[in-house]
Amino acid sequence: MAKAKNPIPPGFHTLTAHLAVNGAAKYIDFLTKAFGATEVNRAPGPGGKLMHALVKIGDSLLMFADIFPEFGSPPIALGHWPIVLTLYVPDADAAFKRAVDAGCTVSMPLSDQFWGDR
């Protein structure tokens, strides 16, 4: 994959939260009514769930998806938090190595993703 000229996609900030929620489609409706969110996109998944959703609230983007225990998103009660923080950096390989060297546990190997991020 060719390296992006700007590793941060347009509209995103350096750090973006990615939540695992129960009822992602209804969560979009709630965020729209409660906070004036604008739906940017959604990717349907198996069983009517959403694999990915993106909304904009003010000048910030929020990503989330339905909970998929079969893909490793168990609830907090099992010791896992239903949130992913997406950190955009100029050199993903160097940042990944630095994090592992600092003691982070790899739960998903660094790789090129179908949506264009690494």
QUIPE-V991211 format. One line per field, one symbol per residue. phi: phi as a letter, one per 30 degrees, with the letter a starting at -180 (. if undefined). psi: psi as a letter, one per 40 degrees, with the letter a starting at -180 (. if undefined). Layout:
phi=???
psi=???
//
This chain:
phi=.ddddbdcdejccebbdbccbcjdddddedddddbidcdcabbdbdiidcdabbbcbicccbcaaddbedcjcddeecibddbbcccdbdbdddddddddddjdcdcbedadcdcjdb
psi=hihidhehiheiidhhihihihfdddddddddddefihhdiihiaifeihdiihihhbeiihiiiihgdeefgiiddeehhfihhhhhidgddddddddddeeihhehihihideei.
//
